[in-house]
Amino acid sequence: MAKITPPKYVKQVLITLQSHGYPAYLVGGCVRDMILGVHPQDWDICTSARPEQVRELFAHTVTTGIRHGTVTVMLRSHAVEVTTFRSEGGYADHRHPDAVSFVGDLTSDLARRDFTMNAIALPPDGLIADPFGGIADIEKGLIRCVGEPKRRFEEDALRMFRALRFSARLGFTVEEQTLAAIYEKAPLAASLSAERVRDEVEKMLLTKQPQILLTVIDAGLLDRYLRRRGDDPVAELIRITALPKKALPRWAAFCAILERHGLIDSPQSFLQALRLDGRTLRCCGDCCALLRDPPPKTPKEWKILLNRYGVDTTSCAAQCSDILYTRHCRDELRAVLKSGECFSIRHLAVTGDDLVELGLRGRELGEMLNFLLDYVMDYPENNRRELLLQLAGGTEES
């Protein structure tokens, strides 16, 4: 295992539990990441101590998941989740256990977990517990379910998305039986909340291998949101990696690809079904609309788009156009933005108040502002207050 040690506040929680007679272990993603040589973002501990016993040992705790045996221990500004060894029974909604039973041994707790790489535990003495071969699977680059894959996915359908997301993020292969179970149990994904599906899809989009979404689509995990027809979009999905690792341009490119291949009716309806926010809906919808048209050919055409759609949407469309159609839109847009030339009424050298002083009102005022903007977009060097006032019917230049 890589030489990564938990921070002092995490060791303090472990040692406090152990010193009071409660076995305690680092568990789950933090152990996996340590083995991979990656610094964990979160630290999780499992222990034989019951939630009420954990609360007695630490001055500041939050009962974040008391029903499932989880207490968050607060040490200064740090938070550590501490969960009692448990087993789970029944998953009527294919997501949450119907009942949780606290158990006394570590192996029973690890047996309920999703994948072998996440079923490894590490105590303070460093004698790692790996009853399901998680370390060997990490070394092989395999994602394998703990126990029977079909059962794991029947318990929690979100695990199917997680398996593929981990595959994309870590560059691992989904083990054959686990992948077969995903294809067989994919209809269970329809029971998941749209928000959960959205979050998993976004995380996949932000990996270095967003083409994993082709497997997601092919398996049927998104059947609730997509039409199952159209041709293979894998080449375009791979190109998404050329985009910045930001959600907005990657969602826009994904929508454009799905629309192009006949998998969705519209970006707006697809994103709305997945409960994306209004800004993302508007930007992706406008971006896809722009991609259906030929790209701008002149600086003025770029400025017209910037005025109509704003910098974010226009930049997003330029980025997507380049990766999907091998254009040079980003360079052209960047040159326009770098020039500092006016493309918005608020960047004119005169204001509405200036024109009001000239006696313009209402519709006439709006038309004049638009006239001046159009003029300045044609002649950017003439965005000067005196000249614009003269054009609007003001005084002679002094």
Residue pairs with C-beta under 8 A, 6 or more apart in sequence:
1 34
1 35
1 128
2 34
2 35
2 36
2 37
4 33
4 34
4 37
4 38
4 39
4 40
6 14
6 26
6 30
6 43
7 43
7 78
9 75
9 76
9 78
9 80
10 26
10 43
10 45
10 78
10 80
11 124
12 75
13 24
13 45
13 58
13 73
13 75
13 80
13 82
14 24
14 25
14 26
14 45
14 123
14 124
15 124
16 57
16 58
17 23
17 24
17 45
17 47
17 49
17 54
17 57
17 82
18 24
18 123
18 124
20 49
20 53
20 57
22 47
22 48
22 49
22 53
23 47
23 48
23 106
23 123
24 45
24 46
24 47
24 48
24 49
24 82
24 123
24 124
25 45
25 46
25 47
25 106
25 121
25 122
25 123
25 129
26 34
26 43
26 44
26 45
26 121
26 122
26 123
27 44
27 45
27 46
27 109
27 110
27 120
27 121
27 122
28 44
28 113
28 118
29 40
29 42
29 44
29 118
30 40
30 42
30 43
30 44
31 120
31 121
31 122
31 128
32 117
32 118
32 120
32 134
32 138
33 39
33 40
33 41
34 40
34 122
35 120
35 135
35 138
36 138
36 170
42 81
43 80
43 81
44 80
44 81
44 83
45 80
45 81
45 82
45 83
46 82
46 83
46 84
46 85
46 106
46 109
46 121
47 54
47 82
47 83
47 84
47 85
48 84
48 85
48 104
49 57
49 82
49 84
50 69
50 84
50 102
51 63
51 66
51 69
51 70
51 71
51 84
54 61
54 71
54 73
54 82
54 84
55 61
55 63
55 71
58 73
58 74
58 75
60 73
60 74
60 75
61 71
61 72
61 73
61 74
62 71
62 72
62 74
62 79
63 71
63 72
64 70
64 71
64 72
64 81
65 71
65 81
65 83
67 100
68 83
68 86
68 97
68 100
69 83
69 84
69 86
69 100
69 102
70 81
70 82
70 83
70 84
71 81
71 82
71 83
72 79
72 80
72 81
72 82
73 79
73 80
73 81
73 82
84 102
85 102
85 103
85 104
85 105
85 106
85 108
85 109
86 100
86 101
86 102
86 103
86 109
86 112
87 100
87 101
87 103
87 108
87 109
87 111
87 112
88 97
88 99
88 100
88 101
88 112
88 155
89 97
89 98
89 99
89 100
89 101
90 97
90 98
90 99
91 97
91 98
91 154
91 155
91 156
92 98
93 191
94 154
94 155
94 156
94 157
94 188
94 191
94 192
95 156
95 157
95 158
95 191
95 192
95 196
96 156
97 155
103 109
106 121
106 129
107 129
107 131
110 119
110 120
110 121
110 129
110 131
110 132
110 146
111 119
111 131
111 132
111 146
111 147
112 146
113 119
113 146
114 145
114 146
114 152
114 156
114 159
114 162
114 163
115 134
115 137
115 143
115 144
115 145
115 146
115 159
115 162
115 163
115 166
116 132
116 133
116 134
116 137
116 144
116 145
116 146
117 134
117 137
117 138
117 143
117 144
117 166
118 134
119 130
119 131
119 132
119 134
119 146
120 128
120 129
120 130
120 134
120 135
121 128
121 129
121 130
122 128
122 129
123 129
128 135
132 146
132 147
133 144
137 143
137 144
137 175
141 170
141 171
141 172
141 173
142 172
142 173
142 174
142 175
143 163
143 166
143 167
143 170
143 172
143 173
143 174
143 175
143 178
144 175
144 177
144 178
145 152
145 153
145 159
145 163
145 175
145 177
145 178
145 181
146 152
149 177
149 178
149 180
149 181
149 182
150 181
150 184
150 185
152 159
152 181
153 159
153 160
153 181
153 182
153 185
153 188
154 185
154 188
157 185
157 188
157 189
157 191
157 192
158 192
158 196
158 200
160 182
160 185
160 186
160 188
160 189
160 219
160 221
161 189
161 192
161 196
161 197
161 200
161 201
161 216
161 221
162 200
163 174
163 178
163 179
163 182
164 174
164 182
164 204
164 212
164 215
164 216
164 221
165 200
165 203
165 204
165 207
165 212
166 172
167 173
167 174
167 209
167 212
168 204
168 207
168 208
168 209
168 210
168 212
169 203
169 207
169 208
169 209
171 208
171 209
174 182
182 219
182 221
183 219
183 220
186 219
186 220
186 221
186 223
187 220
187 223
189 197
189 220
189 221
189 222
189 223
189 224
190 223
190 224
194 273
194 274
194 275
195 275
197 221
197 222
197 224
197 225
197 274
198 274
198 275
198 276
201 213
201 216
201 222
201 254
201 274
202 247
202 250
202 251
204 210
204 212
204 213
204 216
205 213
205 240
205 247
205 250
205 251
205 254
206 245
206 247
206 250
208 241
209 241
210 237
210 238
210 240
210 241
210 250
210 254
211 234
211 237
211 238
211 240
213 237
213 254
214 232
214 233
214 234
214 237
216 222
217 226
217 263
220 228
224 273
225 264
225 270
225 273
225 274
226 258
226 263
226 264
226 270
227 262
227 263
227 264
227 265
228 263
229 262
229 263
230 261
230 262
230 263
231 261
231 262
232 261
233 257
233 258
233 260
233 261
233 263
236 253
236 257
236 260
236 324
237 254
237 257
239 253
239 323
239 324
240 250
240 253
240 254
240 257
240 323
242 322
242 323
243 249
243 250
243 253
243 319
243 320
243 323
244 319
247 280
248 280
248 283
248 284
248 312
248 316
249 315
249 316
249 319
249 320
251 271
251 276
251 280
251 284
252 267
252 283
252 284
252 287
252 288
252 316
252 317
252 320
253 319
253 320
253 323
253 324
255 264
255 267
255 270
255 271
255 284
255 287
255 288
256 267
256 287
256 288
256 291
256 320
256 324
257 324
258 264
258 267
258 270
259 266
259 267
259 288
260 324
264 270
266 285
267 281
267 284
267 285
267 287
267 288
268 281
268 284
268 285
271 280
271 281
271 284
271 285
272 281
276 284
282 313
283 312
283 313
283 316
284 316
286 309
286 313
286 317
287 313
287 316
287 317
287 320
290 305
290 309
290 313
290 314
290 317
290 321
291 317
291 320
291 321
291 324
291 325
295 318
295 321
295 327
295 329
296 302
296 304
296 305
296 329
296 332
299 332
299 335
299 336
299 339
299 341
300 377
300 378
302 314
302 332
302 333
302 336
302 343
303 336
303 341
303 342
303 343
303 377
304 343
304 377
305 314
305 317
306 314
306 336
306 337
306 343
306 344
307 343
307 344
307 373
307 377
309 317
311 337
314 333
315 330
315 333
317 329
318 329
318 330
318 332
318 333
319 329
319 330
321 327
321 329
322 328
322 329
322 330
336 343
339 380
341 376
341 377
341 380
341 383
342 348
342 373
342 376
342 377
342 380
342 383
343 377
344 373
345 369
345 370
345 373
347 383
348 369
348 372
348 373
348 376
348 383
348 388
349 383
349 384
349 385
349 388
350 372
350 385
350 388
350 389
350 392
352 365
352 369
354 385
354 389
354 392
355 365
355 368
355 369
355 392
356 365
358 389
358 392
358 393
358 394
360 368
360 392
368 392
371 391
372 388
372 391
372 392
375 382
375 391
376 382
376 383
376 388
382 388
386 397
386 398
387 397
389 395
390 396
390 397
